[in-house]
């Protein structure tokens, strides 16, 4: 496990902007306006009632305060002893992000981003109107209840070629330019390759005002708004290991405007790896094709995805539950798309690629019941490597995938890095002591084992300064070699904690070098120019 750069792309895999089921004769109008410290929202109901409940539970409402006398907000509902047909809530920006939960209100420079579906009431249709005051803008101006809406300074909004970008003065200029230019380029690239005009004005909001703890995060709603937010002070000079993820970040979210909104994702909950993997791989191909990242960086990104997917699925028989949450959605989702893309290009002599697959699937989905895994699989050959990945016996999975990759022009080589060596040594020794899973945290201040009370002498989540007198964070391979030498003669491995305590953990079996495949040669990802 690693806490470093725990950002996630489109980490919210749930449906955006789902409409509340309407009851006959029931309706509500909602108005939002800027107020000191946040936004004030007013609801007006068609008929008096003593209780109304909010439709969505996947919204943070910790800092919502009812200002209408005699009414309270509790357990997601507004209640009063006397009937009411109007109420008002003052909403402050949320103090922290929560995984798979939407913030009700968030800061974007001097403006705010309000999550419209969080305002919907059970059993009622609703219309949300954002009321800007002088000098303010509201984006979008229609259908705001379906997703994010920006309410803030007009000067922060720029428009170009049918798209809008909202920027924050606090965001470093280089970050703003990278994301803004990528967003505009994505509209042109995807619009041409997928040959579909979006029904709403696409809008990008950029802010470094996120409350965290996630380093960076993004999602898209049915209003056509992409909301990218960053936390911390690293973004003026991002670390090298986020260069490719940052370069493709906005491209990923922009792809969702085509593959996740305006068309039903039939398997969005049961197989999110299809639409998320499609967006992540599509973003990588688009970024390479437009010069945002180069082919070498793309091979590095594919190597990371292939390794992570291999770690998740291992040699076990396929379990769909493993690909329903967490990083595996993206890791294995990208591998699936890469295999499909390579096969399509090879079979067509380079005339077709992954975007042609998505165009065919989305065109059919918009005219019918949406798209899902069966529709995607129907576009592939009967002997596709995708079937080997998700259907074949686990014991033969990776040999089959590796063989197919080789036939498709990919060369893999065993190239473990320092972290691979570190992980191999840690897990090898812990496996001889732990009753259950063992993990570790690669924190900025050093290594900490995540052993709780399951691992004998290694229990207690110790913070480790050295293993066999070697710093495991600074010299992962050297630490591996030292542990390997001790295990070869069945000698205990010595861990030194930051407090100076020495833990001797028995090692009775030889430690073998990790087998970690890297993509060293692959057909270019760059696709035909638009």
FENHU-V788426 format. One record per residue. N is the residue number from 0. SS is DSSP state (h for helix, s for strand, l for the rest). PHI is phi in whole degrees, -180 to 180 (999 if undefined). PSI is psi in whole degrees, 0 to 359 (* if undefined). Layout:
n = <N;N>
ss = <SS;SS>
phi = <PHI;PHI>
psi = <PSI;PSI>
This chain:
n = <0;1;2;3;4;5;6;7;8;9;10;11;12;13;14;15;16;17;18;19;20;21;22;23;24;25;26;27;28;29;30;31;32;33;34;35;36;37;38;39;40;41;42;43;44;45;46;47;48;49;50;51;52;53;54;55;56;57;58;59;60;61;62;63;64;65;66;67;68;69;70;71;72;73;74;75;76;77;78;79;80;81;82;83;84;85;86;87;88;89;90;91;92;93;94;95;96;97;98;99;100;101;102;103;104;105;106;107;108;109;110;111;112;113;114;115;116;117;118;119;120;121;122;123;124;125;126;127;128;129;130;131;132;133;134;135;136;137;138;139;140;141;142;143;144;145;146;147;148;149;150;151;152;153;154;155;156;157;158;159;160;161;162;163;164;165;166;167;168;169;170;171;172;173;174;175;176;177;178;179;180;181;182;183;184;185;186;187;188;189;190;191;192;193;194;195;196;197;198;199;200;201;202;203;204;205;206;207;208;209;210;211;212;213;214;215;216;217;218;219;220;221;222;223;224;225;226;227;228;229;230;231;232;233;234;235;236;237;238;239;240;241;242;243;244;245;246;247;248;249;250;251;252;253;254;255;256;257;258;259;260;261;262;263;264;265;266;267;268;269;270;271;272;273;274;275;276;277;278;279;280;281;282;283;284;285;286;287;288;289;290;291;292;293;294;295;296;297;298;299;300;301;302;303;304;305;306;307;308;309;310;311;312;313;314;315;316;317;318;319;320;321;322;323;324;325;326;327;328;329;330;331;332;333;334;335;336;337;338;339;340;341;342;343;344;345;346;347;348;349;350;351;352;353;354;355;356;357;358;359;360;361;362;363;364;365;366;367;368;369;370;371;372;373;374;375;376;377;378;379;380;381;382;383;384;385;386;387;388;389;390;391;392;393;394;395;396;397;398;399;400;401;402;403;404;405;406;407;408;409;410;411;412;413;414;415;416;417;418;419;420;421;422;423;424;425;426;427;428;429;430;431;432;433;434;435;436;437;438;439;440;441;442;443;444;445;446;447;448;449;450;451;452;453;454;455;456;457;458;459;460;461;462;463;464;465;466;467;468;469;470;471;472;473;474;475;476;477;478;479;480;481;482;483;484;485;486;487;488;489;490;491;492;493;494;495;496;497;498;499;500;501;502;503;504;505;506;507;508;509;510;511;512;513;514;515;516;517;518;519;520;521;522;523;524;525;526;527;528;529>
ss = <l;l;l;l;l;l;l;s;l;l;l;l;l;l;l;l;l;l;l;l;l;l;l;l;l;l;s;s;s;s;s;s;s;s;s;l;l;s;s;s;s;s;s;s;s;s;s;s;s;s;s;s;s;s;l;l;l;l;s;s;l;l;l;s;s;s;l;l;l;l;s;s;s;s;l;l;s;s;s;s;s;s;s;s;s;s;s;s;s;s;s;l;l;l;l;l;l;s;l;l;s;s;s;l;s;s;s;s;l;l;s;s;s;s;s;h;h;h;h;l;s;l;l;l;s;s;s;s;s;s;l;l;l;l;l;s;s;s;s;l;l;l;l;h;h;h;l;s;s;s;s;s;s;h;h;h;s;s;s;s;l;l;s;s;s;s;l;l;l;l;l;l;h;h;h;h;h;h;h;h;h;h;h;h;h;h;h;h;h;h;h;h;h;h;l;l;l;l;l;l;l;l;s;s;s;s;s;l;l;l;l;l;l;l;l;s;s;s;s;s;l;l;l;l;s;s;s;s;s;s;l;l;l;h;h;h;l;l;l;h;h;h;h;h;h;h;h;h;h;h;h;h;h;h;h;h;h;h;h;l;l;l;l;l;s;l;l;l;l;l;l;l;h;h;h;h;h;h;h;h;h;h;h;h;h;h;h;h;h;l;l;l;l;l;h;h;h;h;h;h;h;h;h;h;h;h;h;h;h;h;h;h;h;l;l;l;l;l;l;h;h;h;h;l;l;l;l;h;h;h;h;h;h;h;h;h;h;h;h;h;h;h;h;h;h;h;h;l;l;l;l;l;l;h;h;h;h;h;h;h;h;h;h;h;h;h;l;l;l;l;s;l;h;h;h;h;h;h;l;l;l;l;l;l;h;h;h;h;h;h;l;l;l;h;h;h;h;h;h;h;h;h;h;h;h;h;h;l;l;l;s;s;s;s;l;l;l;h;h;h;h;h;h;h;h;h;h;h;h;h;l;l;l;l;l;l;l;l;s;s;s;s;s;l;l;s;s;s;s;s;l;l;l;l;l;h;h;h;l;l;l;l;s;s;s;s;s;l;l;s;l;l;l;l;l;h;h;h;h;h;h;h;h;h;h;h;h;h;l;l;l;l;s;s;s;s;s;l;l;l;l;s;s;s;s;l;l;l;l;l;l;l;l;l;l;l;s;s;s;s;s;l;l;l;l;l;l;l;l;l>
phi = <999;-139;-89;-74;50;-82;-64;-137;-86;48;-63;-89;-93;-78;-67;-98;66;-63;-83;-71;-65;-90;-104;-55;83;-101;-156;-144;-111;-128;-125;-126;-145;-69;-142;-54;81;158;-137;-107;-119;-119;-108;-124;-100;-71;-139;-66;-155;-106;-160;-133;-111;-73;-71;-95;-96;-90;-138;-79;-129;-65;-112;-99;-127;-72;-104;-79;-58;86;-118;-133;-114;-149;53;76;-141;-101;-133;-153;-71;-99;-60;-141;-126;-152;-154;-133;-131;-94;-113;-102;-59;-65;-85;-161;-84;-130;-57;63;-127;-83;-74;-68;-147;-139;-85;-140;64;-87;-109;-136;-118;-105;-94;-57;-60;-70;-96;-68;-109;-63;76;-137;-71;-150;-123;-107;-121;-91;-104;-74;-93;-56;88;-106;-131;-119;-135;-81;-97;-136;66;-63;-68;-84;-176;-71;-138;-94;-135;-179;-56;-61;-66;-83;-104;-127;-126;-155;51;80;-131;-126;-131;-110;-113;-117;-59;-79;-76;-57;-54;-64;-65;-60;-64;-58;-75;-62;-67;-64;-64;-65;-66;-64;-61;-70;-66;-67;-59;-75;-73;-97;52;-147;-88;-68;-76;-128;-68;-68;-133;-114;-115;-118;-153;-107;-101;-60;-74;77;-82;-64;-66;-152;-157;-151;-158;-132;-125;-70;-81;80;-99;-102;-118;-106;-133;-129;-124;99;-106;-83;-79;-71;-145;-61;-65;-57;-75;-111;-60;-72;-56;-69;-65;-100;-55;-69;-66;-61;-65;-65;-61;-65;-63;-98;-97;-129;-136;85;-148;-76;-98;-61;-113;-59;-90;-86;-142;-64;-63;-73;-77;-76;-64;-62;-68;-70;-72;-58;-64;-66;-64;-64;-66;-67;-66;-108;83;-71;-129;-101;-64;-64;-63;-65;-62;-63;-65;-66;-59;-62;-66;-64;-63;-67;-67;-62;-64;-72;-81;54;-106;-80;-63;-63;-124;-56;-62;-68;-110;-111;-160;74;-61;-60;-56;-83;-63;-72;-60;-67;-59;-58;-67;-63;-60;-63;-67;-60;-65;-65;-64;-66;-67;-101;64;88;-78;-130;-150;-62;-70;-67;-62;-66;-61;-62;-69;-71;-60;-68;-67;-68;-92;-139;-104;93;-137;-156;-60;-62;-67;-65;-63;-67;-84;-101;-69;-63;-104;-58;-65;-61;-65;-63;-68;-109;-126;-65;-61;-56;-64;-105;-56;-77;-64;-68;-65;-61;-65;-67;-60;-62;-66;-94;96;-103;-110;-111;-138;-75;-139;-65;-104;-59;-68;-63;-64;-61;-62;-61;-68;-62;-71;-63;-71;-62;-62;-92;-129;-92;-106;126;-72;-131;-134;-157;-110;-96;-79;-63;-97;130;-89;-134;-76;-112;-116;47;-114;-98;-126;55;-66;-92;-69;96;53;-66;-92;-104;-92;-156;-126;53;65;-119;-70;-68;-81;-84;-137;-62;-72;-63;-62;-58;-62;-67;-67;-59;-66;-68;-68;-62;-117;56;-98;-66;-92;-102;-104;-109;-81;-67;-84;97;-74;-109;-109;-104;-110;-60;-136;-108;-126;-62;-100;-98;-65;-68;-103;-130;-76;-123;-82;-98;-137;-158;-57;-56;-83;-54;-108;-63;-67;-93>
psi = <147;132;351;129;63;21;157;143;125;49;341;103;1;166;137;140;30;135;141;139;131;145;145;129;356;133;160;145;141;133;140;140;152;141;162;125;8;224;143;130;135;130;137;124;154;330;148;152;167;357;132;139;144;144;313;134;352;45;137;127;27;329;35;129;120;127;355;122;141;359;151;156;118;133;40;20;148;128;153;153;324;150;146;151;11;140;160;140;132;124;126;154;140;150;342;153;152;133;132;19;136;141;134;321;138;158;141;87;232;359;188;155;119;137;103;313;338;347;349;148;149;135;13;137;157;149;129;129;123;126;94;146;182;131;358;163;151;126;122;173;350;149;26;334;347;351;209;146;134;136;109;194;133;326;344;352;129;147;143;129;45;12;158;148;131;122;163;135;334;346;133;137;319;321;315;315;316;313;318;311;324;322;312;320;323;323;316;315;305;322;321;314;327;351;53;132;127;144;344;159;116;138;135;130;127;130;143;27;14;139;352;191;350;138;316;152;150;153;171;144;172;357;359;17;127;127;105;124;145;145;141;177;14;349;349;332;78;147;153;328;359;10;311;311;320;321;329;356;305;330;322;308;324;325;328;339;333;317;358;353;135;1;141;131;98;328;30;326;321;335;63;346;339;304;330;318;323;317;319;316;318;321;319;315;316;319;321;318;336;7;11;319;160;175;324;316;323;318;321;319;319;324;313;318;316;317;314;322;320;319;322;310;330;217;17;154;151;130;109;332;333;339;31;355;163;188;336;331;316;317;303;329;319;318;316;312;322;314;314;321;313;316;318;316;317;316;331;6;28;1;336;158;192;330;330;323;313;322;314;317;318;322;316;322;323;332;2;234;21;199;158;190;318;322;320;313;328;339;351;163;157;336;26;146;341;323;323;320;315;357;326;164;138;321;334;0;303;331;320;317;315;319;319;319;319;318;337;7;15;134;127;142;148;111;70;144;184;321;323;317;317;313;317;316;315;314;327;312;315;327;341;359;338;140;80;189;151;136;187;157;126;76;164;332;10;187;138;129;146;80;344;236;24;354;37;234;341;3;166;10;50;147;123;127;324;151;120;44;17;134;114;336;324;329;71;317;321;320;317;313;322;318;319;319;320;316;330;334;21;39;148;148;131;119;131;123;167;340;355;358;143;126;126;114;121;143;110;356;147;146;119;156;142;144;105;109;140;144;107;330;138;151;143;143;332;132;180;147;153;*>
